[in-house]
Amino acid sequence: MPMDRETRLRLVNLRDDTGVLSLYINADPQQEGSKPPWRNRFEQSVKRLLESVDAPTRGVLDRRLHDMELEIEEFMRPGSSGIGRALFVPLSDGETFSVAMQTPLTDRVALARRSHITPMFAAWAEGSPMGIAVVDGRGMRILDSRFGRCEEISGLAFELDTDEWREMAGPVRSRGAWGNGQQTMATQRDLFDFRIAEHLARFLAAAHTSLESHVNAFGWEILVVTGEPELVDAASKSLSNSLKAEVVAAQQVVGQLSAAQIQQTLADEMARARHRRDERLAADFAEAPPKAAMGSTQVLDALQTGRVDRLLFERDSVWSGQRIPPGAVLADGIVQDDPDAATAVAQAQLGEQMIDMAFSTDASVSILSDEARLPEQAGGVGAFLRW
């Protein structure tokens, strides 16, 4: 499935009274061998899970895993799509849900009555969806970048019929400031090219409606416009002030590079844009009271009454991706041997409950990048309020 808001909503709402098996692997291609290490970690985690659950659950889980042997084999295969992979398996239903991304995920096996989505949301901080508009003399290419993948999704071709334009040779004669005829250095060819440039600028300016519709359709919070400076300006200046995305003028000429090459060229610019967005969110939050909730108690209360407009998490606070050891097994009712890991599991479950409540009231969820910090009293979680 594509990693978009609809996917997140579907996975957050995934429930099964028998249990939802959530599988995560980090298939780092640099770790490939005769038996990739992620396969060893996965097999050991599944074994520990089977040993941890009660006998009836173990029987259902064992049968489900057996029925899914081919699907799990494809999920584990080095050549399969994605570095970070997730597979969600409701035990009492035949349907499964998979996500693949180029952003690394934390190895994890979890079984509960709801999906375990913490590792996937933690990856959102560094790979959240972003739009790229490439402008040049041919028109505009529109690309979608998310979680390490980039694909060209649309484009606007600049086609100008100049057949009826009469190109004249020789210099242009114009009247000088003192009334005498002076010969300029501009040629009729210069004027011909200038007219084409004018039409191109108007064409790019008129493309704002298409860009705005893509921002809404693909859920971009950032739109990078890149190309020759004057063309970037023409494409950016007509965008509506009500646009739900920050517009970043990159001004890097990428020509006809592939989507992957464009993403690589703009990688630093995109990372800085995400960081600026998160720093701005944190700064706005610090100045938001009384229209802000700080700490899990206040945030849960606001979520329960539908007052949350945007839920904010520091990436390494309630998010267990950095606190729970890779390869850990999480199951309801299973006490972790490591007290710190047990605390992290409890925090992760609380975070997932908050995300579920946020989505159910159509609130936004933002996972801040590593260096973006909320006020200390927030304890790593906060919310902008609607009232």
ZATORTI-134499 format. One record per residue (C-alpha): residue in three letters; residue number from 1; x, y, z. Coordinates in nm, 2 decimals, padded with zeros to 4 digits. Example, Ala and Ser with C-alpha at 12.3 -4.5 7.8 and 13.67 -1.06 7.14 Angstrom:
REM ZATORTI-134499
{res ALA, n 1, east 01.23, north -00.45, up 00.78}
{res SER, n 2, east 01.37, north -00.11, up 00.71}
This chain:
REM ZATORTI-134499
{res MET, n 1, east 00.00, north 00.00, up 00.00}
{res PRO, n 2, east 00.12, north 00.36, up -00.06}
{res MET, n 3, east 00.21, north 00.53, up 00.26}
{res ASP, n 4, east -00.04, north 00.81, up 00.27}
{res ARG, n 5, east -00.30, north 00.95, up 00.51}
{res GLU, n 6, east -00.56, north 00.69, up 00.41}
{res THR, n 7, east -00.31, north 00.41, up 00.47}
{res ARG, n 8, east -00.22, north 00.54, up 00.81}
{res LEU, n 9, east -00.59, north 00.57, up 00.90}
{res ARG, n 10, east -00.66, north 00.22, up 00.78}
{res LEU, n 11, east -00.37, north 00.07, up 00.98}
{res VAL, n 12, east -00.44, north 00.27, up 01.30}
{res ASN, n 13, east -00.80, north 00.14, up 01.29}
{res LEU, n 14, east -00.70, north -00.22, up 01.22}
{res ARG, n 15, east -00.85, north -00.44, up 01.50}
{res ASP, n 16, east -00.90, north -00.81, up 01.55}
{res ASP, n 17, east -01.03, north -00.97, up 01.88}
{res THR, n 18, east -00.81, north -01.27, up 01.81}
{res GLY, n 19, east -00.51, north -01.05, up 01.75}
{res VAL, n 20, east -00.33, north -00.85, up 01.49}
{res LEU, n 21, east 00.03, north -00.97, up 01.41}
{res SER, n 22, east 00.25, north -00.67, up 01.32}
{res LEU, n 23, east 00.58, north -00.76, up 01.15}
{res TYR, n 24, east 00.86, north -00.51, up 01.08}
{res ILE, n 25, east 01.20, north -00.57, up 00.92}
{res ASN, n 26, east 01.49, north -00.34, up 00.82}
{res ALA, n 27, east 01.62, north -00.51, up 00.50}
{res ASP, n 28, east 01.94, north -00.32, up 00.47}
{res PRO, n 29, east 02.10, north -00.42, up 00.14}
{res GLN, n 30, east 02.45, north -00.37, up 00.30}
{res GLN, n 31, east 02.37, north -00.66, up 00.54}
{res GLU, n 32, east 02.29, north -00.92, up 00.27}
{res GLY, n 33, east 02.46, north -01.26, up 00.29}
{res SER, n 34, east 02.38, north -01.63, up 00.26}
{res LYS, n 35, east 02.12, north -01.57, up 00.52}
{res PRO, n 36, east 02.04, north -01.20, up 00.58}
{res PRO, n 37, east 02.06, north -01.09, up 00.94}
{res TRP, n 38, east 01.71, north -00.95, up 00.94}
{res ARG, n 39, east 01.58, north -01.30, up 00.86}
{res ASN, n 40, east 01.76, north -01.44, up 01.17}
{res ARG, n 41, east 01.62, north -01.16, up 01.39}
{res PHE, n 42, east 01.27, north -01.22, up 01.25}
{res GLU, n 43, east 01.28, north -01.59, up 01.30}
{res GLN, n 44, east 01.40, north -01.55, up 01.66}
{res SER, n 45, east 01.14, north -01.29, up 01.74}
{res VAL, n 46, east 00.86, north -01.51, up 01.60}
{res LYS, n 47, east 00.99, north -01.80, up 01.80}
{res ARG, n 48, east 00.99, north -01.59, up 02.12}
{res LEU, n 49, east 00.64, north -01.47, up 02.05}
{res LEU, n 50, east 00.51, north -01.83, up 02.01}
{res GLU, n 51, east 00.67, north -01.92, up 02.34}
{res SER, n 52, east 00.52, north -01.62, up 02.51}
{res VAL, n 53, east 00.14, north -01.65, up 02.43}
{res ASP, n 54, east -00.11, north -01.89, up 02.57}
{res ALA, n 55, east -00.19, north -02.23, up 02.41}
{res PRO, n 56, east -00.51, north -02.13, up 02.22}
{res THR, n 57, east -00.35, north -01.82, up 02.08}
{res ARG, n 58, east -00.03, north -02.01, up 01.99}
{res GLY, n 59, east -00.24, north -02.26, up 01.79}
{res VAL, n 60, east -00.42, north -01.98, up 01.59}
{res LEU, n 61, east -00.09, north -01.79, up 01.54}
{res ASP, n 62, east 00.10, north -02.10, up 01.43}
{res ARG, n 63, east -00.17, north -02.19, up 01.17}
{res ARG, n 64, east -00.18, north -01.84, up 01.04}
{res LEU, n 65, east 00.20, north -01.83, up 00.99}
{res HIS, n 66, east 00.19, north -02.16, up 00.81}
{res ASP, n 67, east -00.08, north -02.04, up 00.57}
{res MET, n 68, east 00.13, north -01.73, up 00.50}
{res GLU, n 69, east 00.46, north -01.90, up 00.43}
{res LEU, n 70, east 00.48, north -01.78, up 00.07}
{res GLU, n 71, east 00.38, north -01.42, up 00.16}
{res ILE, n 72, east 00.63, north -01.41, up 00.45}
{res GLU, n 73, east 00.90, north -01.55, up 00.22}
{res GLU, n 74, east 00.84, north -01.27, up -00.02}
{res PHE, n 75, east 00.83, north -01.02, up 00.27}
{res MET, n 76, east 01.18, north -01.14, up 00.38}
{res ARG, n 77, east 01.34, north -01.18, up 00.04}
{res PRO, n 78, east 01.64, north -00.94, up -00.01}
{res GLY, n 79, east 01.52, north -00.85, up -00.36}
{res SER, n 80, east 01.17, north -00.74, up -00.25}
{res SER, n 81, east 01.07, north -00.38, up -00.26}
{res GLY, n 82, east 01.17, north -00.15, up 00.02}
{res ILE, n 83, east 01.43, north -00.13, up 00.29}
{res GLY, n 84, east 01.18, north -00.08, up 00.57}
{res ARG, n 85, east 00.89, north -00.33, up 00.54}
{res ALA, n 86, east 00.58, north -00.38, up 00.75}
{res LEU, n 87, east 00.32, north -00.66, up 00.73}
{res PHE, n 88, east 00.00, north -00.65, up 00.93}
{res VAL, n 89, east -00.19, north -00.98, up 00.97}
{res PRO, n 90, east -00.53, north -01.00, up 01.14}
{res LEU, n 91, east -00.54, north -01.36, up 01.28}
{res SER, n 92, east -00.91, north -01.42, up 01.22}
{res ASP, n 93, east -00.92, north -01.27, up 00.87}
{res GLY, n 94, east -00.76, north -01.37, up 00.54}
{res GLU, n 95, east -00.67, north -01.02, up 00.44}
{res THR, n 96, east -00.32, north -00.88, up 00.51}
{res PHE, n 97, east -00.18, north -00.53, up 00.47}
{res SER, n 98, east 00.18, north -00.45, up 00.37}
{res VAL, n 99, east 00.39, north -00.13, up 00.35}
{res ALA, n 100, east 00.73, north -00.09, up 00.19}
{res MET, n 101, east 00.95, north 00.22, up 00.21}
{res GLN, n 102, east 01.31, north 00.32, up 00.15}
{res THR, n 103, east 01.32, north 00.47, up 00.50}
{res PRO, n 104, east 01.47, north 00.22, up 00.76}
{res LEU, n 105, east 01.23, north 00.07, up 01.01}
{res THR, n 106, east 01.30, north -00.09, up 01.35}
{res ASP, n 107, east 01.29, north -00.47, up 01.35}
{res ARG, n 108, east 00.98, north -00.57, up 01.55}
{res VAL, n 109, east 00.72, north -00.85, up 01.60}
{res ALA, n 110, east 00.41, north -00.75, up 01.79}
{res LEU, n 111, east 00.08, north -00.92, up 01.87}
{res ALA, n 112, east -00.22, north -00.73, up 02.01}
{res ARG, n 113, east -00.58, north -00.66, up 01.94}
{res ARG, n 114, east -00.48, north -00.36, up 01.74}
{res SER, n 115, east -00.20, north -00.30, up 01.50}
{res HIS, n 116, east 00.14, north -00.18, up 01.63}
{res ILE, n 117, east 00.22, north 00.13, up 01.43}
{res THR, n 118, east 00.49, north 00.30, up 01.63}
{res PRO, n 119, east 00.79, north 00.22, up 01.41}
{res MET, n 120, east 00.61, north 00.33, up 01.10}
{res PHE, n 121, east 00.51, north 00.66, up 01.24}
{res ALA, n 122, east 00.86, north 00.72, up 01.38}
{res ALA, n 123, east 00.98, north 00.70, up 01.02}
{res TRP, n 124, east 00.74, north 00.98, up 00.92}
{res ALA, n 125, east 00.97, north 01.23, up 01.08}
{res GLU, n 126, east 01.24, north 01.19, up 00.81}
{res GLY, n 127, east 01.04, north 01.08, up 00.52}
{res SER, n 128, east 00.70, north 01.26, up 00.53}
{res PRO, n 129, east 00.54, north 01.33, up 00.19}
{res MET, n 130, east 00.68, north 01.63, up -00.01}
{res GLY, n 131, east 00.60, north 01.76, up -00.35}
{res ILE, n 132, east 00.86, north 01.87, up -00.61}
{res ALA, n 133, east 00.79, north 02.09, up -00.91}
{res VAL, n 134, east 01.06, north 02.11, up -01.17}
{res VAL, n 135, east 01.03, north 02.41, up -01.40}
{res ASP, n 136, east 01.22, north 02.47, up -01.73}
{res GLY, n 137, east 01.17, north 02.57, up -02.09}
{res ARG, n 138, east 00.96, north 02.26, up -02.15}
{res GLY, n 139, east 00.71, north 02.33, up -01.88}
{res MET, n 140, east 00.67, north 02.17, up -01.54}
{res ARG, n 141, east 00.72, north 01.82, up -01.40}
{res ILE, n 142, east 00.54, north 01.73, up -01.07}
{res LEU, n 143, east 00.69, north 01.47, up -00.85}
{res ASP, n 144, east 00.59, north 01.30, up -00.52}
{res SER, n 145, east 00.86, north 01.22, up -00.27}
{res ARG, n 146, east 00.79, north 01.01, up 00.04}
{res PHE, n 147, east 00.99, north 00.77, up 00.25}
{res GLY, n 148, east 01.29, north 00.75, up 00.02}
{res ARG, n 149, east 01.09, north 00.70, up -00.30}
{res CYS, n 150, east 01.03, north 00.95, up -00.56}
{res GLU, n 151, east 00.81, north 00.92, up -00.87}
{res GLU, n 152, east 00.69, north 01.16, up -01.14}
{res ILE, n 153, east 00.31, north 01.18, up -01.11}
{res SER, n 154, east 00.21, north 01.46, up -01.35}
{res GLY, n 155, east 00.34, north 01.73, up -01.58}
{res LEU, n 156, east 00.24, north 02.03, up -01.78}
{res ALA, n 157, east 00.40, north 02.07, up -02.12}
{res PHE, n 158, east 00.47, north 02.41, up -02.25}
{res GLU, n 159, east 00.37, north 02.42, up -02.62}
{res LEU, n 160, east 00.36, north 02.76, up -02.80}
{res ASP, n 161, east 00.24, north 02.80, up -03.16}
{res THR, n 162, east 00.48, north 03.05, up -03.32}
{res ASP, n 163, east 00.41, north 02.97, up -03.68}
{res GLU, n 164, east 00.23, north 03.30, up -03.74}
{res TRP, n 165, east 00.50, north 03.50, up -03.56}
{res ARG, n 166, east 00.72, north 03.69, up -03.81}
{res GLU, n 167, east 01.08, north 03.68, up -03.71}
{res MET, n 168, east 01.27, north 03.98, up -03.85}
{res ALA, n 169, east 01.65, north 03.99, up -03.88}
{res GLY, n 170, east 01.87, north 04.28, up -03.80}
{res PRO, n 171, east 01.89, north 04.53, up -03.51}
{res VAL, n 172, east 01.60, north 04.72, up -03.36}
{res ARG, n 173, east 01.60, north 05.10, up -03.42}
{res SER, n 174, east 01.45, north 05.30, up -03.13}
{res ARG, n 175, east 01.42, north 05.67, up -03.04}
{res GLY, n 176, east 01.67, north 05.79, up -02.78}
{res ALA, n 177, east 01.59, north 06.01, up -02.49}
{res TRP, n 178, east 01.69, north 06.32, up -02.68}
{res GLY, n 179, east 01.47, north 06.24, up -02.98}
{res ASN, n 180, east 01.75, north 06.12, up -03.21}
{res GLY, n 181, east 01.73, north 05.78, up -03.36}
{res GLN, n 182, east 01.96, north 05.53, up -03.19}
{res GLN, n 183, east 02.04, north 05.17, up -03.29}
{res THR, n 184, east 02.02, north 04.93, up -02.99}
{res MET, n 185, east 02.22, north 04.61, up -02.97}
{res ALA, n 186, east 01.90, north 04.40, up -02.93}
{res THR, n 187, east 01.81, north 04.20, up -03.23}
{res GLN, n 188, east 01.48, north 04.09, up -03.36}
{res ARG, n 189, east 01.58, north 03.75, up -03.25}
{res ASP, n 190, east 01.62, north 03.88, up -02.89}
{res LEU, n 191, east 01.27, north 04.01, up -02.90}
{res PHE, n 192, east 01.14, north 03.68, up -03.04}
{res ASP, n 193, east 01.30, north 03.49, up -02.76}
{res PHE, n 194, east 01.17, north 03.75, up -02.51}
{res ARG, n 195, east 00.82, north 03.70, up -02.63}
{res ILE, n 196, east 00.86, north 03.32, up -02.58}
{res ALA, n 197, east 01.00, north 03.38, up -02.23}
{res GLU, n 198, east 00.70, north 03.60, up -02.15}
{res HIS, n 199, east 00.45, north 03.33, up -02.26}
{res LEU, n 200, east 00.65, north 03.06, up -02.06}
{res ALA, n 201, east 00.63, north 03.28, up -01.74}
{res ARG, n 202, east 00.26, north 03.33, up -01.78}
{res PHE, n 203, east 00.21, north 02.95, up -01.84}
{res LEU, n 204, east 00.40, north 02.86, up -01.52}
{res ALA, n 205, east 00.21, north 03.13, up -01.32}
{res ALA, n 206, east -00.12, north 02.98, up -01.44}
{res ALA, n 207, east -00.01, north 02.63, up -01.32}
{res HIS, n 208, east -00.08, north 02.73, up -00.96}
{res THR, n 209, east -00.43, north 02.56, up -00.97}
{res SER, n 210, east -00.27, north 02.23, up -01.07}
{res LEU, n 211, east -00.01, north 02.26, up -00.80}
{res GLU, n 212, east -00.27, north 02.35, up -00.54}
{res SER, n 213, east -00.48, north 02.05, up -00.63}
{res HIS, n 214, east -00.18, north 01.82, up -00.61}
{res VAL, n 215, east -00.09, north 01.95, up -00.26}
{res ASN, n 216, east -00.44, north 01.87, up -00.14}
{res ALA, n 217, east -00.46, north 01.53, up -00.31}
{res PHE, n 218, east -00.12, north 01.40, up -00.20}
{res GLY, n 219, east -00.11, north 01.55, up 00.15}
{res TRP, n 220, east 00.21, north 01.76, up 00.10}
{res GLU, n 221, east 00.31, north 01.99, up 00.38}
{res ILE, n 222, east 00.61, north 02.11, up 00.18}
{res LEU, n 223, east 00.63, north 02.19, up -00.19}
{res VAL, n 224, east 00.98, north 02.24, up -00.34}
{res VAL, n 225, east 00.99, north 02.44, up -00.67}
{res THR, n 226, east 01.32, north 02.42, up -00.85}
{res GLY, n 227, east 01.47, north 02.53, up -01.17}
{res GLU, n 228, east 01.61, north 02.86, up -01.32}
{res PRO, n 229, east 01.54, north 03.14, up -01.07}
{res GLU, n 230, east 01.31, north 03.35, up -01.29}
{res LEU, n 231, east 01.10, north 03.04, up -01.37}
{res VAL, n 232, east 01.09, north 02.94, up -01.01}
{res ASP, n 233, east 00.96, north 03.29, up -00.92}
{res ALA, n 234, east 00.70, north 03.27, up -01.20}
{res ALA, n 235, east 00.57, north 02.94, up -01.08}
{res SER, n 236, east 00.57, north 03.03, up -00.71}
{res LYS, n 237, east 00.43, north 03.38, up -00.69}
{res SER, n 238, east 00.08, north 03.29, up -00.80}
{res LEU, n 239, east 00.03, north 03.02, up -00.54}
{res SER, n 240, east -00.25, north 03.10, up -00.31}
{res ASN, n 241, east -00.17, north 03.23, up 00.04}
{res SER, n 242, east -00.42, north 02.97, up 00.17}
{res LEU, n 243, east -00.21, north 02.68, up 00.03}
{res LYS, n 244, east -00.17, north 02.41, up 00.29}
{res ALA, n 245, east 00.20, north 02.37, up 00.21}
{res GLU, n 246, east 00.52, north 02.56, up 00.27}
{res VAL, n 247, east 00.67, north 02.66, up -00.07}
{res VAL, n 248, east 01.05, north 02.63, up -00.09}
{res ALA, n 249, east 01.23, north 02.79, up -00.38}
{res ALA, n 250, east 01.53, north 02.56, up -00.44}
{res GLN, n 251, east 01.65, north 02.71, up -00.76}
{res GLN, n 252, east 01.86, north 02.41, up -00.87}
{res VAL, n 253, east 01.85, north 02.34, up -01.24}
{res VAL, n 254, east 01.80, north 01.96, up -01.26}
{res GLY, n 255, east 01.72, north 01.94, up -01.63}
{res GLN, n 256, east 01.58, north 01.61, up -01.74}
{res LEU, n 257, east 01.72, north 01.40, up -01.45}
{res SER, n 258, east 01.52, north 01.10, up -01.34}
{res ALA, n 259, east 01.29, north 01.13, up -01.04}
{res ALA, n 260, east 01.54, north 00.94, up -00.82}
{res GLN, n 261, east 01.83, north 01.17, up -00.93}
{res ILE, n 262, east 01.62, north 01.48, up -00.86}
{res GLN, n 263, east 01.54, north 01.36, up -00.51}
{res GLN, n 264, east 01.91, north 01.28, up -00.45}
{res THR, n 265, east 02.01, north 01.63, up -00.58}
{res LEU, n 266, east 01.75, north 01.80, up -00.35}
{res ALA, n 267, east 01.80, north 01.57, up -00.05}
{res ASP, n 268, east 01.98, north 01.83, up 00.16}
{res GLU, n 269, east 01.74, north 02.11, up 00.07}
{res MET, n 270, east 01.44, north 01.88, up 00.16}
{res ALA, n 271, east 01.60, north 01.78, up 00.49}
{res ARG, n 272, east 01.65, north 02.15, up 00.58}
{res ALA, n 273, east 01.29, north 02.22, up 00.48}
{res ARG, n 274, east 01.16, north 01.95, up 00.71}
{res HIS, n 275, east 01.38, north 02.07, up 00.99}
{res ARG, n 276, east 01.26, north 02.43, up 00.95}
{res ARG, n 277, east 00.90, north 02.31, up 00.95}
{res ASP, n 278, east 00.95, north 02.12, up 01.27}
{res GLU, n 279, east 01.14, north 02.40, up 01.44}
{res ARG, n 280, east 00.86, north 02.64, up 01.35}
{res LEU, n 281, east 00.60, north 02.40, up 01.48}
{res ALA, n 282, east 00.79, north 02.37, up 01.81}
{res ALA, n 283, east 00.83, north 02.75, up 01.84}
{res ASP, n 284, east 00.46, north 02.81, up 01.76}
{res PHE, n 285, east 00.36, north 02.56, up 02.02}
{res ALA, n 286, east 00.57, north 02.73, up 02.28}
{res GLU, n 287, east 00.37, north 03.05, up 02.22}
{res ALA, n 288, east 00.04, north 02.88, up 02.18}
{res PRO, n 289, east -00.10, north 02.86, up 02.53}
{res PRO, n 290, east -00.39, north 02.88, up 02.63}
{res LYS, n 291, east -00.47, north 02.71, up 02.29}
{res ALA, n 292, east -00.23, north 02.43, up 02.36}
{res ALA, n 293, east -00.22, north 02.11, up 02.57}
{res MET, n 294, east 00.11, north 02.00, up 02.73}
{res GLY, n 295, east 00.18, north 01.65, up 02.85}
{res SER, n 296, east 00.00, north 01.33, up 02.81}
{res THR, n 297, east -00.28, north 01.40, up 03.07}
{res GLN, n 298, east -00.38, north 01.73, up 02.91}
{res VAL, n 299, east -00.35, north 01.59, up 02.56}
{res LEU, n 300, east -00.56, north 01.29, up 02.63}
{res ASP, n 301, east -00.83, north 01.51, up 02.79}
{res ALA, n 302, east -00.83, north 01.73, up 02.48}
{res LEU, n 303, east -00.85, north 01.43, up 02.25}
{res GLN, n 304, east -01.14, north 01.29, up 02.43}
{res THR, n 305, east -01.34, north 01.61, up 02.38}
{res GLY, n 306, east -01.23, north 01.65, up 02.02}
{res ARG, n 307, east -01.04, north 01.98, up 02.08}
{res VAL, n 308, east -00.71, north 01.87, up 01.92}
{res ASP, n 309, east -00.62, north 02.03, up 01.59}
{res ARG, n 310, east -00.27, north 01.90, up 01.56}
{res LEU, n 311, east -00.10, north 01.64, up 01.78}
{res LEU, n 312, east 00.28, north 01.68, up 01.83}
{res PHE, n 313, east 00.54, north 01.42, up 01.94}
{res GLU, n 314, east 00.91, north 01.45, up 01.99}
{res ARG, n 315, east 01.05, north 01.16, up 01.79}
{res ASP, n 316, east 01.24, north 01.01, up 02.08}
{res SER, n 317, east 00.99, north 01.07, up 02.36}
{res VAL, n 318, east 00.69, north 00.84, up 02.35}
{res TRP, n 319, east 00.82, north 00.67, up 02.04}
{res SER, n 320, east 00.97, north 00.34, up 02.12}
{res GLY, n 321, east 01.17, north 00.30, up 01.80}
{res GLN, n 322, east 01.48, north 00.43, up 01.97}
{res ARG, n 323, east 01.40, north 00.28, up 02.32}
{res ILE, n 324, east 01.28, north -00.07, up 02.26}
{res PRO, n 325, east 01.57, north -00.30, up 02.14}
{res PRO, n 326, east 01.56, north -00.41, up 01.78}
{res GLY, n 327, east 01.40, north -00.75, up 01.74}
{res ALA, n 328, east 01.19, north -00.71, up 02.05}
{res VAL, n 329, east 00.87, north -00.90, up 02.09}
{res LEU, n 330, east 00.57, north -00.71, up 02.20}
{res ALA, n 331, east 00.25, north -00.88, up 02.31}
{res ASP, n 332, east -00.04, north -00.77, up 02.54}
{res GLY, n 333, east 00.01, north -00.90, up 02.89}
{res ILE, n 334, east 00.38, north -01.00, up 02.83}
{res VAL, n 335, east 00.61, north -00.83, up 03.09}
{res GLN, n 336, east 00.94, north -00.71, up 02.94}
{res ASP, n 337, east 01.25, north -00.83, up 03.12}
{res ASP, n 338, east 01.41, north -00.48, up 03.08}
{res PRO, n 339, east 01.23, north -00.22, up 03.30}
{res ASP, n 340, east 01.33, north 00.06, up 03.06}
{res ALA, n 341, east 01.19, north -00.14, up 02.76}
{res ALA, n 342, east 00.87, north -00.21, up 02.96}
{res THR, n 343, east 00.84, north 00.17, up 03.01}
{res ALA, n 344, east 00.90, north 00.23, up 02.64}
{res VAL, n 345, east 00.63, north -00.02, up 02.55}
{res ALA, n 346, east 00.38, north 00.14, up 02.77}
{res GLN, n 347, east 00.47, north 00.48, up 02.62}
{res ALA, n 348, east 00.44, north 00.34, up 02.27}
{res GLN, n 349, east 00.09, north 00.20, up 02.34}
{res LEU, n 350, east -00.02, north 00.54, up 02.49}
{res GLY, n 351, east 00.12, north 00.72, up 02.18}
{res GLU, n 352, east -00.07, north 00.48, up 01.95}
{res GLN, n 353, east -00.39, north 00.54, up 02.15}
{res MET, n 354, east -00.34, north 00.92, up 02.11}
{res ILE, n 355, east -00.29, north 00.88, up 01.73}
{res ASP, n 356, east -00.60, north 00.67, up 01.70}
{res MET, n 357, east -00.80, north 00.93, up 01.88}
{res ALA, n 358, east -00.65, north 01.21, up 01.68}
{res PHE, n 359, east -00.74, north 01.05, up 01.35}
{res SER, n 360, east -01.09, north 00.97, up 01.47}
{res THR, n 361, east -01.15, north 01.35, up 01.51}
{res ASP, n 362, east -00.97, north 01.45, up 01.19}
{res ALA, n 363, east -00.67, north 01.60, up 01.37}
{res SER, n 364, east -00.32, north 01.62, up 01.21}
{res VAL, n 365, east -00.03, north 01.42, up 01.36}
{res SER, n 366, east 00.32, north 01.55, up 01.34}
{res ILE, n 367, east 00.63, north 01.36, up 01.45}
{res LEU, n 368, east 00.91, north 01.61, up 01.50}
{res SER, n 369, east 01.26, north 01.55, up 01.37}
{res ASP, n 370, east 01.55, north 01.47, up 01.61}
{res GLU, n 371, east 01.65, north 01.83, up 01.71}
{res ALA, n 372, east 01.31, north 01.99, up 01.73}
{res ARG, n 373, east 01.20, north 02.01, up 02.10}
{res LEU, n 374, east 00.88, north 02.10, up 02.28}
{res PRO, n 375, east 00.89, north 02.29, up 02.61}
{res GLU, n 376, east 01.02, north 02.07, up 02.89}
{res GLN, n 377, east 00.69, north 02.07, up 03.07}
{res ALA, n 378, east 00.53, north 01.90, up 02.77}
{res GLY, n 379, east 00.72, north 01.58, up 02.84}
{res GLY, n 380, east 00.76, north 01.52, up 02.46}
{res VAL, n 381, east 00.39, north 01.54, up 02.37}
{res GLY, n 382, east 00.16, north 01.83, up 02.30}
{res ALA, n 383, east -00.13, north 01.95, up 02.09}
{res PHE, n 384, east -00.25, north 02.26, up 01.93}
{res LEU, n 385, east -00.62, north 02.31, up 02.02}
{res ARG, n 386, east -00.92, north 02.41, up 01.81}
{res TRP, n 387, east -01.07, north 02.60, up 02.10}
